[in-house]
């Protein structure tokens, strides 16, 4: 995985550029979730990125098809953004 190689690089310049790019991407996704409080939006983006990362790794090693990857990512995003067993107002906190 080229991204894994960048992430694991020991070259300081590569690590700086990668970190800056990841921070910029994260901020774009957080801003897209404008209806959510920023701390909650950051948590949603973090979970979605983890699902995306896992699913792509599964595809790369041949454990699932790209169609399965898309399906699992779509379902995970639905769970994050649409599914609701609502907590009473004010009960969400970011540790």
Order of alpha helices (4+ residues) and beta strands (2+ residues): alpha-alpha-alpha-alpha
